[in-house]
């Protein structure tokens, strides 16, 4: 009878060891499958975020370019509107033209960057923006107009 219990004990020991091994192997395959699926999903999320970012950047670039073109058109129209007076700029004409175009700030400068006349509806003074407006590049553009 002792031999029967010994044989039964071995059987159950082997069965438990084999069961644990099968559970470990199936767990590894299942874990690998979950990892592959998670990697695929995260790749899809990253791809979607990248495409949305590119779309957002493209939209922002388009809006910035449109804004710059509108500013140039407004500046050109403003220059045309106030140029009828010759070299003198009438302050009333400058204000009227700026309001008509919806321009919040207008600074009329000489070719060398000296302020001739200005208009502002938001308390921006020439001194606040002088360093940007009178940069060599800006003055080169101003001096090259026909």
VEXSE-598768 format. One line per 3 residues: their letters; for each residue x, y, z of C-alpha. Coordinates in Angstrom, 2 decimals. Each point is the difference from the previous one (the first is absolute). Example, Ala and Ser with C-alpha at 12.3 -4.5 7.8 and 13.67 -1.06 7.14 Angstrom:
REM VEXSE-598768
as> 12.30:-4.50:7.80  1.37:3.44:-0.66
***
This chain:
REM VEXSE-598768
xxx> 0.00:0.00:0.00  2.90:2.32:0.65  1.10:-0.52:-3.58
xxx> -3.47:1.08:-1.21  0.20:3.23:1.97  3.52:0.61:-1.22
xxx> -1.08:-0.50:-3.62  -3.03:2.26:0.49  2.19:2.66:1.64
xxx> 2.40:-0.01:-2.95  -2.86:0.21:-2.44  -1.43:3.04:1.73
xxx> 3.44:1.63:0.33  0.66:-0.49:-3.71  -3.52:1.17:-0.85
xxx> 0.44:3.15:2.08  3.44:0.73:-1.48  -1.32:-0.53:-3.55
xxx> -3.04:2.14:0.80  2.17:2.82:1.34  2.23:-0.22:-3.08
xxx> -2.99:0.09:-2.37  -1.42:2.97:1.93  3.33:1.85:-0.22
xxx> 0.40:-0.66:-3.73  -3.58:1.03:-0.77  0.43:3.04:2.24
xxx> 3.12:1.02:-1.94  -1.78:-0.35:-3.34  -2.99:1.92:1.32
xxx> 2.22:2.72:1.46  1.88:0.28:-3.32  -3.29:0.32:-1.85
xxx> -1.15:2.75:2.37  3.33:1.83:-0.44  -0.24:-0.19:-3.81
xxx> -3.56:1.33:0.09  1.00:2.83:2.36  2.94:0.92:-2.26
xxx> -2.29:0.05:-3.04  -2.55:2.18:1.77  2.63:2.41:1.27
xxx> 1.44:0.18:-3.53  -3.44:0.88:-1.33  -0.43:2.68:2.67
xxx> 3.41:1.49:-0.75  -0.77:0.00:-3.74  -3.33:1.71:0.58
xxx> 1.57:2.61:2.30  2.72:0.65:-2.58  -2.52:0.50:-2.81
xxx> -2.06:2.33:2.18  3.11:1.96:0.93  0.95:0.39:-3.67
xxx> -3.53:1.11:-0.82  0.09:2.50:2.88  3.42:1.32:-1.08
xxx> -1.20:0.34:-3.59  -3.10:1.88:1.15  2.06:2.33:2.20
xxx> 2.43:0.68:-2.85  -2.92:0.78:-2.29  -1.57:2.37:2.53
xxx> 3.34:1.75:0.63  0.61:0.40:-3.74  -3.51:1.33:-0.55
xxx> 0.47:2.44:2.86  3.30:1.22:-1.43  -1.46:0.42:-3.48
xxx> -2.95:1.93:1.46  2.39:2.23:1.98  2.01:0.71:-3.17
xxx> -3.17:0.76:-1.97  -1.22:2.31:2.78  3.37:1.75:0.15
xxx> 0.02:0.44:-3.78  -3.56:1.32:-0.01  0.77:2.31:2.92
xxx> 3.09:1.34:-1.80  -2.06:0.54:-3.14  -2.77:1.76:1.95
xxx> 2.32:2.47:1.72  2.37:0.57:-2.95  -2.35:2.43:-1.73
xxx> 1.31:2.79:2.24  3.53:-0.24:-1.38  2.83:0.00:2.55
xxx> -2.20:1.33:2.80  -2.19:-2.47:1.90  -3.22:1.44:1.33
xxx> -0.73:-1.52:3.42  -3.76:-0.01:-0.63  0.49:-1.83:-3.32
xxx> 2.26:-2.56:1.69  -2.54:-0.64:2.78  -2.91:-0.21:-2.42
xxx> 1.82:-2.41:-2.32  1.18:-2.16:2.92  -3.49:-0.24:1.47
xxx> -1.49:-0.78:-3.41  2.47:-2.88:-0.47  -0.37:-1.20:3.59
xxx> 3.67:0.61:0.74  0.76:0.40:3.70  3.42:1.66:-0.40
xxx> 1.57:1.95:-2.84  3.40:1.64:-0.01  1.15:2.10:-2.94
xxx> 3.79:0.12:-0.19  2.59:1.59:-2.20  2.36:-2.27:-1.97
xxx> 2.56:0.28:2.80  -2.52:-0.99:2.71  -1.01:3.35:1.46
xxx> -3.62:0.28:1.16  -2.13:2.37:-2.10  -3.47:-0.82:1.30
xxx> -1.73:-2.72:1.99  -3.41:-1.39:0.89  -0.87:-2.46:2.79
xxx> -3.31:-1.10:1.42  1.54:-2.25:2.67  2.63:2.24:1.64
xxx> 2.96:-1.57:-1.84  2.63:2.68:-0.48  2.77:0.19:-2.56
xxx> 2.53:-0.36:2.79  -1.44:-3.42:0.89  0.57:-1.41:-3.49
xxx> 2.76:2.23:-1.31  2.73:-2.65:0.36  -1.99:-2.40:-2.23
xxx> -1.22:2.53:-2.55  3.31:1.75:-0.53  2.04:-3.17:-0.48
xxx> 2.14:0.10:-3.15  -2.10:-2.67:-1.70  -3.26:1.86:0.60
xxx> 1.48:3.27:-1.23  1.37:-1.75:-3.11  -3.50:-1.24:-0.82
xxx> -1.46:3.45:0.64  2.57:1.69:-2.22  -0.49:-2.45:-2.88
xx> -3.66:0.76:-0.62  -0.80:1.83:-3.26
***
